[in-house]
Amino acid sequence: MTITITAFEQSPDRGRGLARDMRVRWALEEVGQPYDVRLVSFQEMREPAYRALHPFGQIPAYQEGDLALFESGAIIFHLAERHAGLLPNDANARARAITWMFAALNTVEPPIVSREAAILLEGDKPWQAERAPMLEKNVRVRLEDLSRRLGDADWLDGAFSAGDLMMVSVLRRPAGASFLPDYPNLAAYVARGEARPAYQRAFADQLAVFNAANKPGHSV
Amino acid sequence: MTITITAFEQSPDRGRGLARDMRVRWALEEVGQPYDVRLVSFQEMREPAYRALHPFGQIPAYQEGDLALFESGAIIFHLAERHAGLLPNDANARARAITWMFAALNTVEPPIVSREAAILLEGDKPWQAERAPMLEKNVRVRLEDLSRRLGDADWLDGAFSAGDLMMVSVLRRPAGASFLPDYPNLAAYVARGEARPAYQRAFADQLAVFNAANKPGHSV
Protein backbone atom coordinates (compact mmCIF):
# COMPACT_ATOMS: atom_id res chain seq x y z
CA MET A 1 0.00 0.00 0.00
CA THR A 2 1.31 3.42 -0.92
CA ILE A 3 2.38 5.65 1.94
CA THR A 4 1.69 9.36 1.52
CA ILE A 5 2.76 12.07 3.93
CA THR A 6 2.00 15.76 3.84
CA ALA A 7 4.65 18.49 4.02
CA PHE A 8 4.75 22.26 3.72
CA GLU A 9 4.53 23.64 0.20
CA GLN A 10 6.61 26.53 1.52
CA SER A 11 8.47 25.44 4.64
CA PRO A 12 9.21 28.26 7.08
CA ASP A 13 12.52 26.56 7.87
CA ARG A 14 13.78 27.35 4.34
CA GLY A 15 14.98 23.81 3.67
CA ARG A 16 16.90 23.25 6.89
CA GLY A 17 14.99 20.07 7.68
CA LEU A 18 13.43 21.43 10.85
CA ALA A 19 9.78 20.84 9.99
CA ARG A 20 8.27 17.67 11.38
CA ASP A 21 8.01 15.92 8.01
CA MET A 22 11.82 15.53 8.26
CA ARG A 23 11.47 13.14 11.20
CA VAL A 24 9.02 10.96 9.35
CA ARG A 25 11.04 11.06 6.12
CA TRP A 26 14.10 9.96 8.11
CA ALA A 27 12.18 7.07 9.68
CA LEU A 28 10.82 5.99 6.28
CA GLU A 29 14.37 5.93 4.91
CA GLU A 30 15.65 3.97 7.93
CA VAL A 31 13.06 1.25 7.35
CA GLY A 32 13.42 1.40 3.57
CA GLN A 33 9.82 2.22 2.72
CA PRO A 34 9.05 4.32 -0.36
CA TYR A 35 6.57 7.13 0.07
CA ASP A 36 4.83 9.94 -1.73
CA VAL A 37 4.69 13.50 -0.49
CA ARG A 38 1.68 15.74 -0.89
CA LEU A 39 2.59 19.39 -0.45
CA VAL A 40 0.03 21.55 1.30
CA SER A 41 -0.37 25.31 1.58
CA PHE A 42 -1.12 27.11 4.84
CA GLN A 43 -4.54 27.91 3.41
CA GLU A 44 -5.26 24.26 2.67
CA MET A 45 -4.17 23.24 6.18
CA ARG A 46 -6.97 25.37 7.61
CA GLU A 47 -9.70 23.77 5.50
CA PRO A 48 -12.14 21.11 6.74
CA ALA A 49 -10.88 18.48 4.29
CA TYR A 50 -7.39 18.72 5.76
CA ARG A 51 -8.71 18.92 9.31
CA ALA A 52 -10.43 15.59 8.73
CA LEU A 53 -6.96 14.16 8.16
CA HIS A 54 -5.18 16.20 10.85
CA PRO A 55 -7.45 17.74 13.50
CA PHE A 56 -4.83 20.31 14.52
CA GLY A 57 -4.07 21.38 10.93
CA GLN A 58 -0.36 20.61 11.03
CA ILE A 59 2.09 18.57 8.99
CA PRO A 60 2.84 15.73 8.61
CA ALA A 61 -0.33 13.75 8.12
CA TYR A 62 0.14 10.12 7.09
CA GLN A 63 -2.02 7.97 4.84
CA GLU A 64 -1.61 4.31 4.04
CA GLY A 65 -4.66 2.68 2.46
CA ASP A 66 -7.55 3.50 4.77
CA LEU A 67 -5.31 4.32 7.74
CA ALA A 68 -4.86 8.03 8.48
CA LEU A 69 -2.47 9.10 11.25
CA PHE A 70 -0.97 12.35 12.47
CA GLU A 71 1.67 13.31 15.07
CA SER A 72 5.21 12.53 13.99
CA GLY A 73 5.74 10.43 17.13
CA ALA A 74 2.78 8.21 16.35
CA ILE A 75 3.69 7.87 12.68
CA ILE A 76 7.28 6.92 13.48
CA PHE A 77 6.12 4.45 16.09
CA HIS A 78 3.72 2.91 13.55
CA LEU A 79 6.57 2.48 11.06
CA ALA A 80 8.89 1.14 13.76
CA GLU A 81 6.38 -1.49 14.79
CA ARG A 82 5.84 -2.75 11.26
CA HIS A 83 9.35 -2.67 9.80
CA ALA A 84 12.77 -3.66 11.11
CA GLY A 85 15.34 -1.01 11.85
CA LEU A 86 13.93 1.34 14.47
CA LEU A 87 13.14 -0.78 17.53
CA PRO A 88 15.13 -3.61 19.13
CA ASN A 89 13.63 -7.10 19.35
CA ASP A 90 14.29 -7.58 23.06
CA ALA A 91 11.11 -6.56 24.91
CA ASN A 92 12.81 -4.52 27.64
CA ALA A 93 15.15 -2.76 25.21
CA ARG A 94 12.16 -1.99 23.01
CA ALA A 95 10.26 -0.43 25.94
CA ARG A 96 13.30 1.70 26.77
CA ALA A 97 13.65 2.89 23.16
CA ILE A 98 9.98 3.94 23.23
CA THR A 99 10.69 5.75 26.50
CA TRP A 100 13.27 7.90 24.71
CA MET A 101 10.71 8.78 22.03
CA PHE A 102 8.37 10.11 24.69
CA ALA A 103 11.23 11.81 26.55
CA ALA A 104 12.27 13.62 23.38
CA LEU A 105 8.73 14.83 22.70
CA ASN A 106 7.39 15.57 26.16
CA THR A 107 10.48 16.44 28.25
CA VAL A 108 13.22 17.76 25.96
CA GLU A 109 11.29 19.42 23.12
CA PRO A 110 8.82 21.65 25.04
CA PRO A 111 11.42 24.00 26.64
CA ILE A 112 13.20 24.22 23.25
CA VAL A 113 9.93 25.16 21.54
CA SER A 114 9.19 27.71 24.27
CA ARG A 115 12.55 29.39 23.74
CA GLU A 116 12.10 29.26 19.97
CA ALA A 117 8.66 30.85 20.19
CA ALA A 118 9.95 33.60 22.48
CA ILE A 119 12.78 34.41 20.07
CA LEU A 120 10.54 34.37 16.98
CA LEU A 121 7.41 36.00 18.37
CA GLU A 122 8.59 38.13 21.29
CA GLY A 123 12.09 39.09 20.20
CA ASP A 124 11.22 42.78 20.06
CA LYS A 125 9.31 42.88 23.33
CA PRO A 126 10.70 44.84 26.28
CA TRP A 127 10.61 41.78 28.55
CA GLN A 128 12.61 39.53 26.24
CA ALA A 129 15.98 40.41 27.85
CA GLU A 130 14.75 39.61 31.34
CA ARG A 131 12.99 36.37 30.31
CA ALA A 132 15.85 35.06 28.15
CA PRO A 133 18.01 33.60 30.98
CA MET A 134 15.03 31.63 32.33
CA LEU A 135 14.19 30.25 28.87
CA GLU A 136 17.83 29.32 28.38
CA LYS A 137 18.05 27.64 31.76
CA ASN A 138 14.95 25.53 31.08
CA VAL A 139 16.64 24.15 27.97
CA ARG A 140 20.04 23.69 29.59
CA VAL A 141 18.61 21.70 32.50
CA ARG A 142 17.39 19.09 30.02
CA LEU A 143 20.57 19.12 27.94
CA GLU A 144 22.67 18.71 31.06
CA ASP A 145 20.68 15.68 32.23
CA LEU A 146 20.66 14.17 28.77
CA SER A 147 24.38 14.71 28.34
CA ARG A 148 25.06 13.01 31.67
CA ARG A 149 22.91 10.03 30.75
CA LEU A 150 24.40 9.64 27.26
CA GLY A 151 27.97 9.74 28.60
CA ASP A 152 30.36 8.36 26.01
CA ALA A 153 27.84 6.05 24.38
CA ASP A 154 26.98 6.33 20.70
CA TRP A 155 23.20 6.12 21.24
CA LEU A 156 20.89 6.47 24.22
CA ASP A 157 20.31 2.76 24.82
CA GLY A 158 22.39 0.28 22.84
CA ALA A 159 21.81 0.35 19.08
CA PHE A 160 20.31 3.29 17.18
CA SER A 161 16.52 3.38 17.62
CA ALA A 162 13.42 5.48 17.01
CA GLY A 163 14.24 7.07 20.37
CA ASP A 164 17.53 8.38 18.99
CA LEU A 165 15.88 9.46 15.74
CA MET A 166 13.41 11.53 17.72
CA MET A 167 15.96 12.90 20.19
CA VAL A 168 18.40 13.94 17.46
CA SER A 169 15.52 15.60 15.59
CA VAL A 170 14.54 17.56 18.69
CA LEU A 171 18.13 18.57 19.48
CA ARG A 172 18.56 19.94 15.96
CA ARG A 173 16.08 22.75 16.63
CA PRO A 174 18.18 25.92 16.72
CA ALA A 175 16.81 27.15 20.07
CA GLY A 176 18.47 24.11 21.67
CA ALA A 177 21.23 23.42 19.13
CA SER A 178 22.82 26.80 19.84
CA PHE A 179 23.92 25.41 23.23
CA LEU A 180 25.29 22.10 21.95
CA PRO A 181 28.91 23.33 21.79
CA ASP A 182 28.75 23.31 25.61
CA TYR A 183 27.75 19.62 25.58
CA PRO A 184 30.29 17.99 23.25
CA ASN A 185 28.88 14.49 23.62
CA LEU A 186 25.44 15.73 22.57
CA ALA A 187 26.94 17.65 19.64
CA ALA A 188 28.70 14.46 18.53
CA TYR A 189 25.47 12.49 19.05
CA VAL A 190 23.53 14.82 16.76
CA ALA A 191 26.34 14.72 14.17
CA ARG A 192 26.25 10.91 14.35
CA GLY A 193 22.53 10.97 13.58
CA GLU A 194 22.95 13.43 10.74
CA ALA A 195 25.69 11.28 9.21
CA ARG A 196 23.40 8.30 8.75
CA PRO A 197 22.66 7.59 5.08
CA ALA A 198 18.92 7.49 5.79
CA TYR A 199 19.11 10.94 7.35
CA GLN A 200 21.08 12.25 4.39
CA ARG A 201 18.54 10.96 1.88
CA ALA A 202 15.63 12.42 3.86
CA PHE A 203 17.38 15.76 4.22
CA ALA A 204 18.13 15.96 0.50
CA ASP A 205 14.52 15.16 -0.37
CA GLN A 206 13.02 17.86 1.83
CA LEU A 207 15.62 20.37 0.59
CA ALA A 208 14.70 19.54 -3.00
CA VAL A 209 11.08 20.50 -2.24
CA PHE A 210 12.19 23.84 -0.88
CA ASN A 211 14.57 24.50 -3.76
CA ALA A 212 11.96 23.61 -6.38
CA ALA A 213 9.45 25.99 -4.80
CA ASN A 214 11.98 28.79 -4.60
CA LYS A 215 13.90 28.57 -7.84
CA PRO A 216 14.09 31.79 -9.86
CA GLY A 217 10.99 32.30 -11.95
CA HIS A 218 8.87 29.87 -9.95
CA SER A 219 5.60 31.31 -8.76
CA VAL A 220 3.78 29.63 -5.91
CA MET B 1 6.66 -9.41 38.97
CA THR B 2 5.92 -6.55 41.29
CA ILE B 3 5.39 -3.16 39.69
CA THR B 4 6.70 -0.17 41.63
CA ILE B 5 6.21 3.45 40.66
CA THR B 6 7.62 6.55 42.30
CA ALA B 7 5.51 9.53 43.39
CA PHE B 8 6.07 12.76 45.27
CA GLU B 9 6.40 12.43 49.03
CA GLN B 10 4.93 15.95 49.16
CA SER B 11 3.02 16.64 45.95
CA PRO B 12 2.89 20.31 44.98
CA ASP B 13 -0.64 19.72 43.67
CA ARG B 14 -1.89 19.14 47.23
CA GLY B 15 -3.72 15.93 46.39
CA ARG B 16 -5.57 17.15 43.31
CA GLY B 17 -4.21 14.32 41.16
CA LEU B 18 -2.32 16.61 38.81
CA ALA B 19 1.13 15.07 39.21
CA ARG B 20 2.09 12.59 36.53
CA ASP B 21 1.90 9.55 38.82
CA MET B 22 -1.90 9.98 38.59
CA ARG B 23 -1.88 9.06 34.89
CA VAL B 24 0.08 5.90 35.55
CA ARG B 25 -2.02 4.96 38.59
CA TRP B 26 -5.14 5.37 36.45
CA ALA B 27 -3.70 3.15 33.72
CA LEU B 28 -2.71 0.50 36.26
CA GLU B 29 -6.25 0.50 37.63
CA GLU B 30 -7.75 0.27 34.12
CA VAL B 31 -5.70 -2.85 33.37
CA GLY B 32 -6.17 -4.27 36.86
CA GLN B 33 -2.52 -4.54 37.83
CA PRO B 34 -1.52 -4.15 41.48
CA TYR B 35 1.44 -1.89 42.20
CA ASP B 36 3.58 -0.47 44.95
CA VAL B 37 4.40 3.20 45.34
CA ARG B 38 7.75 4.47 46.54
CA LEU B 39 7.52 8.05 47.74
CA VAL B 40 10.49 10.26 46.97
CA SER B 41 11.56 13.64 48.30
CA PHE B 42 12.75 16.49 46.09
CA GLN B 43 16.21 15.98 47.59
CA GLU B 44 16.25 12.31 46.66
CA MET B 45 15.13 13.08 43.10
CA ARG B 46 18.31 15.10 42.60
CA GLU B 47 20.62 12.30 43.72
CA PRO B 48 22.60 10.04 41.37
CA ALA B 49 20.79 6.89 42.52
CA TYR B 50 17.46 8.33 41.44
CA ARG B 51 18.93 9.78 38.25
CA ALA B 52 20.01 6.27 37.30
CA LEU B 53 16.31 5.39 37.32
CA HIS B 54 15.04 8.65 35.84
CA PRO B 55 17.66 10.74 34.01
CA PHE B 56 15.58 13.92 34.29
CA GLY B 57 14.88 13.48 38.03
CA GLN B 58 11.11 13.49 37.76
CA ILE B 59 8.24 11.27 38.83
CA PRO B 60 6.98 8.72 37.99
CA ALA B 61 9.72 6.19 37.46
CA TYR B 62 8.57 2.60 36.88
CA GLN B 63 10.23 -0.64 37.91
CA GLU B 64 9.15 -4.16 37.08
CA GLY B 65 11.80 -6.81 37.68
CA ASP B 66 14.87 -5.60 35.84
CA LEU B 67 12.95 -3.22 33.58
CA ALA B 68 13.18 0.47 34.52
CA LEU B 69 11.13 3.02 32.58
CA PHE B 70 10.28 6.68 32.91
CA GLU B 71 7.96 9.12 31.08
CA SER B 72 4.29 8.59 31.86
CA GLY B 73 3.54 8.16 28.14
CA ALA B 74 6.01 5.32 27.79
CA ILE B 75 4.90 3.63 31.00
CA ILE B 76 1.24 3.75 30.02
CA PHE B 77 2.04 2.45 26.56
CA HIS B 78 4.04 -0.39 28.10
CA LEU B 79 1.06 -1.34 30.28
CA ALA B 80 -1.36 -0.96 27.37
CA GLU B 81 0.69 -3.31 25.20
CA ARG B 82 0.85 -6.03 27.84
CA HIS B 83 -2.62 -5.94 29.32
CA ALA B 84 -6.12 -5.65 27.87
CA GLY B 85 -8.16 -2.54 28.43
CA LEU B 86 -6.25 0.41 27.02
CA LEU B 87 -5.73 -0.30 23.32
CA PRO B 88 -8.12 -1.78 20.74
CA ASN B 89 -7.25 -5.05 19.00
CA ASP B 90 -7.84 -3.78 15.46
CA ALA B 91 -4.46 -2.65 14.09
CA ASN B 92 -5.66 0.61 12.58
CA ALA B 93 -7.75 1.57 15.60
CA ARG B 94 -4.75 0.79 17.80
CA ALA B 95 -2.49 3.08 15.74
CA ARG B 96 -5.07 5.86 16.01
CA ALA B 97 -5.33 5.45 19.80
CA ILE B 98 -1.55 5.75 20.04
CA THR B 99 -1.78 8.88 17.89
CA TRP B 100 -4.01 10.48 20.51
CA MET B 101 -1.46 9.66 23.22
CA PHE B 102 1.19 11.56 21.29
CA ALA B 103 -1.24 14.37 20.44
CA ALA B 104 -2.07 14.81 24.12
CA LEU B 105 1.59 14.96 25.13
CA ASN B 106 3.18 16.85 22.25
CA THR B 107 0.39 19.07 20.86
CA VAL B 108 -2.16 19.74 23.60
CA GLU B 109 -0.09 19.67 26.79
CA PRO B 110 2.81 22.02 25.91
CA PRO B 111 0.75 25.24 25.58
CA ILE B 112 -1.10 24.33 28.78
CA VAL B 113 2.20 23.82 30.62
CA SER B 114 3.50 27.14 29.22
CA ARG B 115 0.48 29.01 30.53
CA GLU B 116 0.73 27.19 33.86
CA ALA B 117 4.42 28.09 34.21
CA ALA B 118 3.73 31.74 33.37
CA ILE B 119 0.99 31.92 36.01
CA LEU B 120 3.06 30.17 38.69
CA LEU B 121 6.49 31.66 38.01
CA GLU B 122 5.82 35.00 36.31
CA GLY B 123 2.50 35.99 37.84
CA ASP B 124 4.01 39.06 39.52
CA LYS B 125 6.05 40.22 36.53
CA PRO B 126 5.15 43.46 34.76
CA TRP B 127 4.77 41.68 31.40
CA GLN B 128 2.31 39.07 32.60
CA ALA B 129 -0.77 41.14 31.67
CA GLU B 130 0.43 41.69 28.13
CA ARG B 131 1.54 38.06 27.60
CA ALA B 132 -1.59 36.49 29.10
CA PRO B 133 -3.84 36.78 26.01
CA MET B 134 -1.22 35.09 23.83
CA LEU B 135 -0.79 32.26 26.33
CA GLU B 136 -4.55 31.85 26.52
CA LYS B 137 -4.93 31.85 22.74
CA ASN B 138 -2.28 29.13 22.35
CA VAL B 139 -4.31 26.89 24.64
CA ARG B 140 -7.67 27.77 23.11
CA VAL B 141 -6.50 27.00 19.57
CA ARG B 142 -5.86 23.41 20.65
CA LEU B 143 -9.07 23.11 22.68
CA GLU B 144 -11.08 24.45 19.76
CA ASP B 145 -9.60 21.91 17.34
CA LEU B 146 -9.99 19.09 19.83
CA SER B 147 -13.58 20.06 20.59
CA ARG B 148 -14.42 20.10 16.88
CA ARG B 149 -12.88 16.65 16.37
CA LEU B 150 -14.55 15.09 19.41
CA GLY B 151 -17.97 16.38 18.37
CA ASP B 152 -20.67 14.49 20.23
CA ALA B 153 -18.68 11.28 20.61
CA ASP B 154 -17.94 9.83 24.02
CA TRP B 155 -14.24 9.20 23.30
CA LEU B 156 -11.79 10.35 20.66
CA ASP B 157 -11.86 7.22 18.52
CA GLY B 158 -14.40 4.55 19.33
CA ALA B 159 -13.97 2.92 22.74
CA PHE B 160 -12.06 4.45 25.65
CA SER B 161 -8.30 4.03 25.14
CA ALA B 162 -4.90 5.08 26.46
CA GLY B 163 -5.30 8.06 24.13
CA ASP B 164 -8.34 9.23 26.07
CA LEU B 165 -6.67 8.50 29.39
CA MET B 166 -3.79 10.75 28.39
CA MET B 167 -5.95 13.47 26.85
CA VAL B 168 -8.28 13.67 29.86
CA SER B 169 -5.22 13.83 32.14
CA VAL B 170 -3.78 16.71 30.13
CA LEU B 171 -7.09 18.59 30.00
CA ARG B 172 -7.43 18.37 33.78
CA ARG B 173 -4.46 20.72 34.26
CA PRO B 174 -5.97 23.95 35.62
CA ALA B 175 -4.27 26.21 33.05
CA GLY B 176 -6.37 24.50 30.39
CA ALA B 177 -9.30 23.28 32.49
CA SER B 178 -10.23 26.87 33.35
CA PHE B 179 -11.44 27.28 29.74
CA LEU B 180 -13.42 24.03 29.55
CA PRO B 181 -16.76 25.70 30.36
CA ASP B 182 -16.46 27.29 26.89
CA TYR B 183 -16.15 23.83 25.30
CA PRO B 184 -19.02 21.84 26.82
CA ASN B 185 -18.24 18.65 24.93
CA LEU B 186 -14.66 18.68 26.28
CA ALA B 187 -15.92 19.40 29.81
CA ALA B 188 -18.26 16.41 29.51
CA TYR B 189 -15.42 14.31 28.09
CA VAL B 190 -13.19 15.06 31.08
CA ALA B 191 -16.08 14.37 33.48
CA ARG B 192 -16.65 11.04 31.70
CA GLY B 193 -13.02 10.11 32.26
CA GLU B 194 -13.10 11.15 35.89
CA ALA B 195 -16.24 9.09 36.46
CA ARG B 196 -14.55 5.83 35.51
CA PRO B 197 -14.10 3.50 38.52
CA ALA B 198 -10.40 3.07 37.67
CA TYR B 199 -9.89 6.83 37.75
CA GLN B 200 -11.75 7.07 41.06
CA ARG B 201 -9.57 4.41 42.68
CA ALA B 202 -6.37 6.02 41.38
CA PHE B 203 -7.47 9.45 42.56
CA ALA B 204 -8.33 8.17 46.04
CA ASP B 205 -4.96 6.45 46.33
CA GLN B 206 -2.91 9.51 45.42
CA LEU B 207 -5.07 11.67 47.72
CA ALA B 208 -4.46 9.25 50.58
CA VAL B 209 -0.70 9.78 50.16
CA PHE B 210 -1.15 13.52 50.41
CA ASN B 211 -3.47 13.32 53.38
CA ALA B 212 -1.17 10.93 55.26
CA ALA B 213 1.78 13.27 54.74
CA ASN B 214 -0.19 16.29 55.88
CA LYS B 215 -2.24 15.06 58.80
CA PRO B 216 -1.89 17.06 62.00
CA GLY B 217 1.18 16.07 63.96
CA HIS B 218 2.89 14.39 61.03
CA SER B 219 6.42 15.56 60.44
CA VAL B 220 8.05 14.99 57.06
Boltz contact constraints between the chains, C-beta under 6 A:
constraints:
  - contact:
      token1: [A, 55]
      token2: [B, 145]
      max_distance: 6.0
  - contact:
      token1: [A, 55]
      token2: [B, 149]
      max_distance: 6.0
  - contact:
      token1: [A, 56]
      token2: [B, 107]
      max_distance: 6.0
  - contact:
      token1: [A, 56]
      token2: [B, 145]
      max_distance: 6.0
  - contact:
      token1: [A, 67]
      token2: [B, 92]
      max_distance: 6.0
  - contact:
      token1: [A, 69]
      token2: [B, 95]
      max_distance: 6.0
  - contact:
      token1: [A, 69]
      token2: [B, 99]
      max_distance: 6.0
  - contact:
      token1: [A, 71]
      token2: [B, 99]
      max_distance: 6.0
  - contact:
      token1: [A, 71]
      token2: [B, 102]
      max_distance: 6.0
  - contact:
      token1: [A, 71]
      token2: [B, 103]
      max_distance: 6.0
  - contact:
      token1: [A, 73]
      token2: [B, 102]
      max_distance: 6.0
  - contact:
      token1: [A, 74]
      token2: [B, 98]
      max_distance: 6.0
  - contact:
      token1: [A, 74]
      token2: [B, 99]
      max_distance: 6.0
  - contact:
      token1: [A, 74]
      token2: [B, 102]
      max_distance: 6.0
  - contact:
      token1: [A, 78]
      token2: [B, 95]
      max_distance: 6.0
  - contact:
      token1: [A, 92]
      token2: [B, 67]
      max_distance: 6.0
  - contact:
      token1: [A, 95]
      token2: [B, 69]
      max_distance: 6.0
  - contact:
      token1: [A, 95]
      token2: [B, 78]
      max_distance: 6.0
  - contact:
      token1: [A, 98]
      token2: [B, 74]
      max_distance: 6.0
  - contact:
      token1: [A, 99]
      token2: [B, 69]
      max_distance: 6.0
  - contact:
      token1: [A, 99]
      token2: [B, 71]
      max_distance: 6.0
  - contact:
      token1: [A, 99]
      token2: [B, 74]
      max_distance: 6.0
  - contact:
      token1: [A, 102]
      token2: [B, 71]
      max_distance: 6.0
  - contact:
      token1: [A, 102]
      token2: [B, 73]
      max_distance: 6.0
  - contact:
      token1: [A, 102]
      token2: [B, 74]
      max_distance: 6.0
  - contact:
      token1: [A, 103]
      token2: [B, 71]
      max_distance: 6.0
  - contact:
      token1: [A, 105]
      token2: [B, 106]
      max_distance: 6.0
  - contact:
      token1: [A, 106]
      token2: [B, 105]
      max_distance: 6.0
  - contact:
      token1: [A, 107]
      token2: [B, 56]
      max_distance: 6.0
  - contact:
      token1: [A, 110]
      token2: [B, 110]
      max_distance: 6.0
  - contact:
      token1: [A, 114]
      token2: [B, 114]
      max_distance: 6.0
  - contact:
      token1: [A, 127]
      token2: [B, 127]
      max_distance: 6.0
  - contact:
      token1: [A, 145]
      token2: [B, 55]
      max_distance: 6.0
  - contact:
      token1: [A, 145]
      token2: [B, 56]
      max_distance: 6.0
  - contact:
      token1: [A, 149]
      token2: [B, 55]
      max_distance: 6.0
